[in-house]
Amino acid sequence: MKKRVVITGLGAVTPIGNTVDEFWNNAKSGICGIDYIKSFAIQGSKVKLAGELKDFNGRNHFDRKQFNRLDRFSQLGIIAAREAYEKAGLNNVGIDRNRLGVIMGNGVGGILTIVEETKKLLNYGMNMVSPLLMPKSIPNIVTGNIAIDLNAKGISNTVVTACAAGTNAIGEAFRAIQYGDADIIISGGSEACITPLVLAGFTNLNALSLREDPLRASIPFDKEREGFVMGEGAGIVILEELEHALKRKAKIYSEVVGYGFTCDAHHLTSPAPKGEGGSRSMKLALENASVAPQEVSYINAHGTSTPYNDKAETEGIKTVFKGHAYNIPISSTKSMIGHLLGAAGAVEAIACIKAVKENYIHGTIGYSVKDGDCDLDYVVNGGRSLDINYALTNSFGFGGHNASVLFKKFQDKGV
């Protein structure tokens, strides 16, 4: 018999808040975290805006030696993991460290370190490249760093499925606990790649918004959307086997009940026609949970603000939910924080979990022009109070990766 899995801790570092509470309060208030890029000079760049962290200094969280050994994406992951771990009440608690795991997702790993060391190579030669290049930049190192920091000796894995990575990581953690491979798993996503190189790559791919008004740049489902806005940050959730959580009297935020993942097998960057791959992912998550489409109360959309994604996701939702699609409130966290790539799904999962816990849906900000192809309820006039029993989150990544996770309001009896 599959074990039940619950969420007992949350941690976040985002463009609208450097803790979970700051993030969620600002999301409920519809705060825009997108602004002019400040981490490097943007003269000559067609793209001027991004969702950068505010009032954040990694040096405040690590000693000098540790700070210098960590790429920014690892720093963000560790900071969010520490918060989630603390909120889960795991500090100074006797748990089996061999049953405590870490599964993380990210898209590009330590790109800041790669760029810095490449400059050294080109300017000064091979002998000047840091011996820490690989231990700081490989995508799995955030998982290893969190495990070391929190003494997690159990299952350890890293998911690299581009923009679906955070959601896939949580889904894989859910499955691992369901089948008895761990008691607790620290899971989510971390990303820090707002650099001239990555910005140029996405710009020349025609994937980014070129607008200079922060409130009209990331505008999911709006007819005038033209591309996504890059963001950075991390989101972590603590997944725990139900009986283990109850035994230690842990606070339970919600239950994880379904996970679906598919591949479009269609195109490197564009979604399959009519959102076919995404619709299968959503359907599998519902089937995995034995939940009927009409039972879903809320969808946190992938909602990137790109012309193709938003249309395809809308079509995919209609395929799965049919007439009920028009009754489901749908919102995009990316309207406020931009696209956190490999961390996006993890932060958006937190938005779903908080929505289920508090019966409140944050809005999709910046929306003003209706699109006939995107005609569902995108919660565009501020947040909304609503009794939420099931909430679904979607993430879709380059390469055709699709992932959906279903959360449920926690009830001690039944599934």
Buried (B, 14 or more C-beta within 10 A) or exposed (E): EEBBBBBBBBBBBBBBBBBBBBBBBBBBBBBBBBBEBEBEEBEEBEBBBBBBBBEBEBEEBBEEEBBEBBBBBBBBBBBBBBBBBEBBBBEEEEBEBEBBBBBBBBBBBBBBBBBBBEEBEEEEEEEEBBEBBEBBBBBBBBBBBBBEBBEBBBBBBBBBBBBBBBBBBBBBBBBBBBEEBBBBBBBBBBBBBBBBBBBBBBBEEEBBBBBEEBEBBBBBBBBBBBBBBBBBBBBBBBBBBBEBBBEBEBBBBBBBBBBBBBBBEEEEBBBBEBBBBBBBBBBBBBEBBEBEBEBBBBBBBBBBBBBBBBBBBBBBBBBBBEEBBEEBBBBBBBBBBBBBBBBBBBBBBBBBBBBBBEBBBBBBBBBEEEBEEBEBBBBBEEBBEEEBBBBBBBBBBBBBBBBBBBBBBBEEEEE
